[in-house]
Amino acid sequence: MKKLFVILYIIPFSFLKAQVTVVAEQPELNILYRGYDNVIIPEATGAEENRILVEGTTATPTTFQGKKGYIVKPGAGTRIVPIVQEAKINGEWIIFDTVFYKVKAFPMVGVQNQTISKSSGANIQCGLSTSAPIRRSYEVLSVNIQDQDYTGGTIPGKAVKSIKVGNHVGVTVKIKDILTGADSTIVSSLKVTN
């Protein structure tokens, strides 16, 4: 009789779990970037509520594209963040999954131009590598080349008139992250062309 009771208890619980579809959705990427507001959206279709629990960092509630989620922002020294997904079913919180996310450095922003023309100059563009799994936009605030400052990203050809074609010239670019508003500086070089 005791064995039968256990079986009857397990079967309804298993059936209950089978009725709930659980998806841990991270809309931007499959890893966590250090010092970045990574968005995690837990979903368990059919559950009353969803939540995540994290170790080694914090999960701050947020809304992303109309869905309730969390911002997970690993700090320095964090290499792996376990994220536990829970769903509330019939008033009880049930753990469905634990996923271990690797933490990596945020991709470097770089100057996307490779050349500057003596005749037409260059319109400096900055961004993440095309291999980066997320997209961010950056505004070029100013460019310094040959100890000359230019507001915005446009550099006239005269800025490199004294540089021999084929040589490289250094540039210092000040940019602003459109999403966060944070300013930063990039140092790069451009090949001089006709």
SETORMI-833444 format. One record per residue (C-alpha): residue in three letters; residue number from 1; x, y, z. Coordinates in pm, whole numbers, plus 50000, padded with zeros to 5 digits. Example, Ala and Ser with C-alpha at 12.3 -4.5 7.8 and 13.67 -1.06 7.14 Angstrom:
BEGIN
+-----+-----+-------+-------+-------+
|  aa |   i |    px |    py |    pz |
+-----+-----+-------+-------+-------+
| Ala |   1 | 51230 | 49550 | 50780 |
| Ser |   2 | 51367 | 49894 | 50714 |
+-----+-----+-------+-------+-------+
//
This chain:
BEGIN
+-----+-----+-------+-------+-------+
|  aa |   i |    px |    py |    pz |
+-----+-----+-------+-------+-------+
| Met |   1 | 50000 | 50000 | 50000 |
| Lys |   2 | 50287 | 50232 | 50081 |
| Lys |   3 | 50441 | 50170 | 49737 |
| Leu |   4 | 50113 | 50243 | 49564 |
| Phe |   5 | 50082 | 50575 | 49745 |
| Val |   6 | 50427 | 50680 | 49626 |
| Ile |   7 | 50345 | 50589 | 49266 |
| Leu |   8 | 50017 | 50781 | 49279 |
| Tyr |   9 | 50201 | 51083 | 49416 |
| Ile |  10 | 50471 | 51075 | 49148 |
| Ile |  11 | 50240 | 51024 | 48850 |
| Pro |  12 | 50026 | 51338 | 48900 |
| Phe |  13 | 50337 | 51547 | 48969 |
| Ser |  14 | 50507 | 51421 | 48653 |
| Phe |  15 | 50189 | 51484 | 48456 |
| Leu |  16 | 50175 | 51837 | 48595 |
| Lys |  17 | 50532 | 51908 | 48487 |
| Ala |  18 | 50461 | 51764 | 48142 |
| Gln |  19 | 50182 | 52020 | 48091 |
| Val |  20 | 50422 | 52312 | 48136 |
| Thr |  21 | 50657 | 52411 | 47857 |
| Val |  22 | 50971 | 52573 | 47996 |
| Val |  23 | 51205 | 52788 | 47790 |
| Ala |  24 | 51489 | 52991 | 47939 |
| Glu |  25 | 51522 | 53264 | 47679 |
| Gln |  26 | 51820 | 53495 | 47652 |
| Pro |  27 | 51733 | 53716 | 47357 |
| Glu |  28 | 52075 | 53861 | 47285 |
| Leu |  29 | 52322 | 53572 | 47324 |
| Asn |  30 | 52401 | 53238 | 47485 |
| Ile |  31 | 52671 | 53359 | 47725 |
| Leu |  32 | 52696 | 53637 | 47980 |
| Tyr |  33 | 52924 | 53936 | 47924 |
| Arg |  34 | 53116 | 54073 | 48219 |
| Gly |  35 | 53003 | 54423 | 48321 |
| Tyr |  36 | 52716 | 54417 | 48069 |
| Asp |  37 | 52338 | 54423 | 48131 |
| Asn |  38 | 52264 | 54070 | 48004 |
| Val |  39 | 51888 | 54014 | 47969 |
| Ile |  40 | 51747 | 53677 | 48077 |
| Ile |  41 | 51376 | 53604 | 48022 |
| Pro |  42 | 51248 | 53292 | 48198 |
| Glu |  43 | 50938 | 53139 | 48042 |
| Ala |  44 | 50726 | 52847 | 48151 |
| Thr |  45 | 50407 | 52845 | 47947 |
| Gly |  46 | 50118 | 52746 | 48170 |
| Ala |  47 | 50287 | 52860 | 48493 |
| Glu |  48 | 50143 | 53131 | 48718 |
| Glu |  49 | 50481 | 53304 | 48750 |
| Asn |  50 | 50841 | 53256 | 48641 |
| Arg |  51 | 51165 | 53357 | 48805 |
| Ile |  52 | 51537 | 53287 | 48808 |
| Leu |  53 | 51786 | 53253 | 49090 |
| Val |  54 | 52155 | 53324 | 49030 |
| Glu |  55 | 52477 | 53259 | 49217 |
| Gly |  56 | 52780 | 53488 | 49220 |
| Thr |  57 | 52593 | 53797 | 49097 |
| Thr |  58 | 52249 | 53957 | 49114 |
| Ala |  59 | 51937 | 53933 | 48899 |
| Thr |  60 | 51751 | 54265 | 48878 |
| Pro |  61 | 51390 | 54256 | 48751 |
| Thr |  62 | 51333 | 54435 | 48417 |
| Thr |  63 | 51104 | 54438 | 48113 |
| Phe |  64 | 51249 | 54357 | 47771 |
| Gln |  65 | 51034 | 54384 | 47458 |
| Gly |  66 | 50719 | 54360 | 47671 |
| Lys |  67 | 50833 | 54051 | 47863 |
| Lys |  68 | 50925 | 54028 | 48230 |
| Gly |  69 | 51285 | 53931 | 48275 |
| Tyr |  70 | 51605 | 53999 | 48465 |
| Ile |  71 | 51928 | 54186 | 48411 |
| Val |  72 | 52226 | 53972 | 48511 |
| Lys |  73 | 52552 | 54167 | 48526 |
| Pro |  74 | 52853 | 53955 | 48628 |
| Gly |  75 | 53141 | 54147 | 48784 |
| Ala |  76 | 53518 | 54115 | 48768 |
| Gly |  77 | 53655 | 53769 | 48843 |
| Thr |  78 | 53329 | 53585 | 48772 |
| Arg |  79 | 53384 | 53299 | 48527 |
| Ile |  80 | 53063 | 53095 | 48552 |
| Val |  81 | 52712 | 53195 | 48665 |
| Pro |  82 | 52462 | 52918 | 48749 |
| Ile |  83 | 52106 | 53030 | 48669 |
| Val |  84 | 51819 | 52832 | 48819 |
| Gln |  85 | 51480 | 52861 | 48651 |
| Glu |  86 | 51170 | 52823 | 48865 |
| Ala |  87 | 50802 | 52827 | 48777 |
| Lys |  88 | 50507 | 52871 | 49010 |
| Ile |  89 | 50243 | 52604 | 48951 |
| Asn |  90 | 49935 | 52567 | 49172 |
| Gly |  91 | 50094 | 52811 | 49418 |
| Glu |  92 | 50416 | 52613 | 49453 |
| Trp |  93 | 50760 | 52708 | 49316 |
| Ile |  94 | 50917 | 52424 | 49117 |
| Ile |  95 | 51276 | 52415 | 48993 |
| Phe |  96 | 51284 | 52315 | 48627 |
| Asp |  97 | 51642 | 52365 | 48520 |
| Thr |  98 | 51987 | 52494 | 48614 |
| Val |  99 | 52205 | 52634 | 48337 |
| Phe | 100 | 52570 | 52725 | 48381 |
| Tyr | 101 | 52657 | 53036 | 48179 |
| Lys | 102 | 53017 | 53114 | 48087 |
| Val | 103 | 53120 | 53473 | 48150 |
| Lys | 104 | 53329 | 53650 | 47886 |
| Ala | 105 | 53468 | 53999 | 47836 |
| Phe | 106 | 53243 | 54231 | 47636 |
| Pro | 107 | 53356 | 54251 | 47270 |
| Met | 108 | 53589 | 54541 | 47193 |
| Val | 109 | 53456 | 54835 | 46994 |
| Gly | 110 | 53680 | 54923 | 46701 |
| Val | 111 | 53720 | 55162 | 46410 |
| Gln | 112 | 53564 | 54991 | 46110 |
| Asn | 113 | 53746 | 55202 | 45850 |
| Gln | 114 | 54077 | 55068 | 45723 |
| Thr | 115 | 54183 | 55353 | 45496 |
| Ile | 116 | 54178 | 55730 | 45455 |
| Ser | 117 | 54202 | 55897 | 45115 |
| Lys | 118 | 54418 | 56200 | 45040 |
| Ser | 119 | 54150 | 56325 | 44803 |
| Ser | 120 | 53824 | 56250 | 44986 |
| Gly | 121 | 53929 | 56187 | 45347 |
| Ala | 122 | 53720 | 55944 | 45552 |
| Asn | 123 | 53395 | 55920 | 45741 |
| Ile | 124 | 53491 | 55727 | 46055 |
| Gln | 125 | 53254 | 55450 | 46166 |
| Cys | 126 | 53290 | 55255 | 46491 |
| Gly | 127 | 53124 | 54938 | 46610 |
| Leu | 128 | 53158 | 54583 | 46732 |
| Ser | 129 | 53310 | 54315 | 46512 |
| Thr | 130 | 53064 | 54150 | 46274 |
| Ser | 131 | 53137 | 53824 | 46459 |
| Ala | 132 | 52994 | 53968 | 46785 |
| Pro | 133 | 52655 | 53806 | 46863 |
| Ile | 134 | 52491 | 54136 | 46965 |
| Arg | 135 | 52442 | 54467 | 46790 |
| Arg | 136 | 52520 | 54808 | 46937 |
| Ser | 137 | 52534 | 55154 | 46777 |
| Tyr | 138 | 52798 | 55416 | 46848 |
| Glu | 139 | 52815 | 55786 | 46766 |
| Val | 140 | 53155 | 55929 | 46675 |
| Leu | 141 | 53198 | 56247 | 46882 |
| Ser | 142 | 53542 | 56354 | 46758 |
| Val | 143 | 53855 | 56230 | 46585 |
| Asn | 144 | 54215 | 56334 | 46646 |
| Ile | 145 | 54460 | 56277 | 46361 |
| Gln | 146 | 54803 | 56437 | 46320 |
| Asp | 147 | 54734 | 56648 | 46634 |
| Gln | 148 | 54425 | 56796 | 46467 |
| Asp | 149 | 54079 | 56756 | 46623 |
| Tyr | 150 | 53769 | 56710 | 46407 |
| Thr | 151 | 53417 | 56716 | 46549 |
| Gly | 152 | 53209 | 56418 | 46439 |
| Gly | 153 | 53349 | 56142 | 46223 |
| Thr | 154 | 53437 | 56328 | 45904 |
| Ile | 155 | 53809 | 56381 | 45834 |
| Pro | 156 | 53906 | 56586 | 45528 |
| Gly | 157 | 54173 | 56459 | 45288 |
| Lys | 158 | 54400 | 56752 | 45377 |
| Ala | 159 | 54450 | 56595 | 45722 |
| Val | 160 | 54684 | 56337 | 45563 |
| Lys | 161 | 54837 | 56546 | 45280 |
| Ser | 162 | 55187 | 56511 | 45430 |
| Ile | 163 | 55161 | 56131 | 45474 |
| Lys | 164 | 55301 | 55910 | 45198 |
| Val | 165 | 55047 | 55682 | 45022 |
| Gly | 166 | 55070 | 55332 | 45167 |
| Asn | 167 | 55181 | 55448 | 45512 |
| His | 168 | 54961 | 55430 | 45819 |
| Val | 169 | 54847 | 55720 | 46034 |
| Gly | 170 | 54724 | 55697 | 46392 |
| Val | 171 | 54375 | 55815 | 46495 |
| Thr | 172 | 54216 | 55865 | 46835 |
| Val | 173 | 53837 | 55845 | 46823 |
| Lys | 174 | 53596 | 55951 | 47097 |
| Ile | 175 | 53264 | 55766 | 47080 |
| Lys | 176 | 52933 | 55743 | 47265 |
| Asp | 177 | 52732 | 55423 | 47312 |
| Ile | 178 | 52384 | 55512 | 47182 |
| Leu | 179 | 52212 | 55268 | 47419 |
| Thr | 180 | 52391 | 55349 | 47744 |
| Gly | 181 | 52522 | 55700 | 47673 |
| Ala | 182 | 52869 | 55598 | 47794 |
| Asp | 183 | 53168 | 55771 | 47633 |
| Ser | 184 | 53493 | 55593 | 47548 |
| Thr | 185 | 53808 | 55640 | 47342 |
| Ile | 186 | 53949 | 55412 | 47070 |
| Val | 187 | 54300 | 55425 | 46927 |
| Ser | 188 | 54352 | 55285 | 46578 |
| Ser | 189 | 54539 | 55344 | 46251 |
| Leu | 190 | 54434 | 55401 | 45890 |
| Lys | 191 | 54622 | 55327 | 45568 |
| Val | 192 | 54665 | 55635 | 45348 |
| Thr | 193 | 54542 | 55603 | 44989 |
| Asn | 194 | 54522 | 55848 | 44693 |
+-----+-----+-------+-------+-------+
//
